Structure formats: structure tokens, C-alpha cells
Amino acid sequence: MKYERIPLSGKTEPRGTDLVDRLERQLEQERKARLEAEAIAERGLRELYESQVRLALLQRITDFANQSNSFAEVLDMALKEICLHMSWEFGNGIRVSDNGRVAAACDTWFASEPDRLFPFVEASRAIRVGVGDCLPGRVLRDHHPHWIDDIAAEDWLARRPQAVEAKLLSACAFPISIGDELVAVIEFFSSKPMIDKDAILLTITQSATQLGRVIERERARATLLHDALHDAMTGLPNRVLLDERCRSAFQRLSTGTARLAIMVIDLDGFKAINDKYGHHAGDALLVDVTGRFQAAINAFQQSHLQAGHATLARVGGDEFVILLDSIKDESVAEKLATLLHDVLRPPTQVDNDQVTAGASIGIALSGPEYDDVEQIRRDADLAMYEAKASGSGHTVTFTDALGTEARNRMALERELREAIRDKQFLLFYQPIFALTEDQRLMGYEALIRWQHPTRGLLDPGAFIDAAEQSGLIVFIGDWVLRQGCTALASLHKRMVNKTPGCELPFVSINIAPQQFLQPSFAQQVQRVLIETGVPSDCLRLEVTEGVAIIDADRTRQVLEEIRAWGVRTSLDDFGTGYSSLSYLQNLPFDTLKIDRSFVASIEDPKSRNIIRAILDLANNLNLSVVAEGIESPEQGRVLVEMGCEFGQGFHLGVPLDEKSAFALIDQRRAA
């Protein structure tokens, strides 16, 4: 008899066959789970491996990018590494230009089989497309990656025939950007489908980021290099770059028959514009002049095939230099200089005014006598200074004679500096007499002499021009003013001690235009009067019409200021200037000095009439008159008959050293 066991739960135990089925199902589930786990593990390992391979690729590209400043080198390496990693046949680099409107191949590419892919490679190396054209043009259009799954089906692809012939199936292109700017495109072609696009996108996008950083560094380096070699304001080559190009051009001279020319250009009137309108006006003028010069040079080179290559550089405040390299016609430099003068004639708008600046241009041409280019630069500079001395708007080409003269002048300037330092100057004094019967000694004109250490005692004619051209006349003039007043103060003291209440003589000091127009000139005169104790009415300052020509308003202000203190003023060499009558009308003078040229030719009726007119004019304007250069009794007699009050000259008294000149006072009184 069979019994069934009843479970405590009230459920019936399964039969034997059901248990077996259940176990088999459980084993199958476990087997499937194990297979799935193994598949997941295998896929994970594969993804991990692929990730590690991709990371290794990116690491290699990153390391190389960090070690190189050349985009071409890094791009070449990256294209090769990506193609080998992806098993692609071709990779190509393309640069973007024209503000993002053009993409052109930069001849950096990789091909796994160059011979088989030759027609396609050649077409890709020459590709140049606009926005939307071909594969790179589509990236240019929207700055996004683009894919082609079947090249044969894409008739818009310009290189489709060559790609199909090379059995290329798929392609992709990716942007390389710096911020929002698209700077390059990289494209790849494969004979197999590009399936895992997410992995491809990740790999190439990260590689493109590294390539963009290389371009950014390359740009920064180029900017630093440009700034180091160019003028910040005008963008022209600076002295450093000019020197480099000059040396290179000079070295090339030995290999051919062409020559080089160097033109040194200095703007005339630039400082006055800066002083009157401010530095912003000067900067605007420099930028405008730069544009005019560049346009003129470009036009000149197009019309003169013998002009060679020109480099325009700014080497100082208002100084430009032009290097003409490989010229075959020696006259081109002077022809270009004429054109530069012409383009400067129209005025430049500054604020609400128009200003004009001329130019002084010096030219030097290469020749067998030069050992280096610096000698040519030096001689062009000397020629420029000679042009400037001739007046605004002149050009001078260097010659041997000019070189000798300029070097002598430079040597003289150097000796003048030493003379100022070593106190080699002396003052001689020429007496000024009343042309009345008693011929009283009224005062002295202080005349400078140079006790040169090797050439002996030199008259002003041997050095005053050089002192004025170099600006040293300001220092020399200050010394003359102080020394003359110091000597006169000493004479006054001796006279007063000997004869209290006696009439004191004056001293007349010649003032150069550069000295007179110094901003502190009036204060300097006042300081000398106070420190030396000379009465202001015993000091007379002689100026020429050159002062008024430079700045008539400034001259009037200074004259009025110093005359308010009691200092007397004289207009020297009257009658020899440009518009003497207008100066007399507008400028406050006390005395006119008749130039010695009229006195020397006093027998000529024309000169006598001029002297008579000057005396009549002075009488009407209540001015005293001193005749210079009286060298004979006859000249003195005629001047007295014509009513001239005072005179000086060799007939009356030659210039003497301080001791001898001031001794005349005692001699006159004793007589």
C-alpha cells in the first residue's frame, strides 16, 4: 500500500521528473548568466583596452605637442598616429584663412600607401575651398564635424573620382579651433566603414584640442617676435630688424653687381607740433606719415623696376630709415626722395587744425670703400644733418667732400664740449663810445674768444656756427651772460670805491636765438642780475631778427618782461634782415645797431641813404643808434654829421681782454 507524505505547509512535494526539469532549468539559467557575465567582462576588458590604447595615442600627441612649437611638426605626427590607430588610409591638414572664408591644404598629410593613393593625395594637397565647398568647406560653414559613409554616392565631393579610384569608402573632417575661431581642419579617408563614431569623435576632438593649443602658442610666439622687431605705434620694422636686414643686404653685395642705398629721414617741425598740440598730435602725425611713405614706396617700386626691395623702418621719435636693397640704378634713391617730399606736402588733420611737416633726407650708396653697412648708415646720417642745415624739404647725397666737412664739424663739436667742460673760453670787450666831441666811453660789447689748446686764440667766426648747429650755443651763451655781468660788477665796485656817484658803464651781451627762446631765459637773466649785483639798466641784450623769425610772439613776451626790470634791448645788424620795419613796429627795442656792412661802404650814396633812413626812423621811434665797424676817422666824421649818437669799431677801440679793456676807464678819466 502506497502512502503520500503530506508537507506541514499543506503543499504537495514535486514528483521526481519535475525536480529534474527544475534542476535543468536552473542550470541553464546559471549557464546563461555565466556566459553573459563573461561577455560583459570580455566587452569591458576590450573597452578598457581600447580606452587605454586611445589614451596612449592622446598621450603621445599631447607629449609631442608640449615639446614642439611648430604646428606643422605636431600636425604631421598627429595625422600619422591617428591613421595608424584607426587603420585609415589617408589624413590631411588644412589651414583656414581670410577671416574664416577660405580653407587650403597646408601640404601636411599622411598616406598608408602613397603610391596607390597618389592621384588622390595630389588632389588633396592642392585643395582650396570656400565656405560649404567639399568636406573641409562644410566644416568651415558650421564649425562642426562632418561624415561621409559612402563616398561614391556623394557627387558634391570634389575629389570623388580620385577617392573612388583609390577604393576609399568613408571620410570625416573635424574642426581645430582657438576659442570661437576656426583655425584649421583635419580630414581622414578610409576604405572601410567608420562605425564607432562616438569613439572616433572623442579621439579626434581631443587630438584637435592639442593641435589648437600648438597654434595658439605659435601665434603667441610670433606676436612676441613681431613686437620685438617692430615699432608698436606704426607697425614698421624697428632698429633691430633694420640692422639685421642691412647686414644681410650688405653680405649679398659680394655676390653680384647690384648696390644698396640707405636713406635717413628726419621730419622737420615735428617737435614744434608736439609742443603746440601735444604728444597725441605727434603720434597721429607719425602714423599718417607712415601710411604716406608706405604708399609712396609701393607705387615707386611698381613703376621703377630698378628700385630693388625697400624696407621702411622707424628707428627713433621722428626718424625713419629706408633700405633699398639690390638696386641697379643709382638714381632711384634720389627719385624716391623727391616722391617722399611730394607726399608730405598735403597737411595732416590734427584735432580741429591742419599741420604740415617736411622732411630732411640723407642718402648714402654702397661702394668698395665701405667695410661694413654701419659705415653707410653713418654717412647717410651725416648727409641728413647736412640736408637739415640747408632748411626744410632738402635731400643731400653723401660725398667724400661732405664726409670730410661733416667729420671736421663733428670733431669741432666734440672740442667745443671739452672747451665748455674745461672752461677754455674768454671774454674780450670792445668799447662803445659817444660820437660827440668828448667821445665818452659809454660801455662795452662782450665778445667771446676760445683759447684753443692747440690752435691758439680763436675768434667767434671759427666756432659759433658749429655751436649753434649743435645746440651748445645755449650753454656758451649762459656762460657769456654770467661772465660778462660778473666782470662788470667787479668794474663797478672798483669805480664806486674810487669815485662815488660816478657814471657806470654798461655791458652789451649778444644772445643767440636758441638761447633767447629757452623757456627759462627771462628767469636766467633775472637770476644773473641778482647774483652779480649788476644794475639792470647797465645790462643790454643784443638779439638779431632771427629770434623774431622763429617765434615773434614769444620774442615780444620775453622782451617786455626783461625791459620791465630795466634791462635795455638792442636789435643787432639792423637793415640786413627780412622785414626789419615790421619787427620795429611789433617788438619793444631800445637801440638799433647799424650793421658794419653799411658803415664800410659809407662812401656809396646808396649805403649813406640807408644809414640816413635808419637814423631818421630811430629818431621818430625814440630809439638810440649804435654804428658798428667804424674803422676810419672819415667814417666817424660822416656818422657824426648824419646825427649818429654812438659807435664802435677798430678806429675807436679794438676788442681787448678784461684787464686792458677796463683800464680804459681809468685812462679816460685821467685824461
Buried (B, 14 or more C-beta within 10 A) or exposed (E): EEEEEEEEEEEEEEEEEEEEEEEEEEEEEEEEEEEEEEEEEEEEEEEEEBEEEBEEBBEBBBEBBEEBBEBBBBBBBBBBBBBEBBEBBBBBBBBBEEEBEBBBBBEBBBBBEEEBBEBBBEBBEEBBBBBEBBBBBBBBBEEEBBEBBEBEEBEEBBBBEBBBEBEBBBBBBBBBBEEEBBBBBBBBBBBEEBEEEEBBBBBBEBBBBBBBBBBBBBEEEEEEEEEEBBBEEBEBBBBEBBBEBBEEBBEEBEEEEBBBBBBBBBBBBBEBBBEEBEEEBBEBBBBBBBEBBBEBBEEBBEEBEBBBEBBBBBBEEBBBBBBBBBBEBBEBBBBBBEBBBEBBEEEBEBEEEEBBBBBBBBBBBBEEEBEEBEBBBBBBBBBBBBBBBEEBBBBBBBEEEBBEEBEEBBEBBEBBEEBBEEEBBBBBBBBBBEBEEEBBBBBBBBBBBBBBEEEEEBEBEBBBBBBBBBEBBBBBBBBBBBBBBBBBBBBBEEBEEEEEEEEBBBBBBBBBBBBBBBEEBBEBBBEBBEEBEBBBEBBBBBBBBBBBBBBBEBBBEBBEBBBEEEBBBBBBBBBBBEEBEEBBEEBEBBBBBBBBBBBBBBEEEEBBEBBEEBBEBBEEEEBBBBBBBBBBEEBBEBBBEBBBBBBBBEBBBEBBBBEEBBEBBEEBEEE
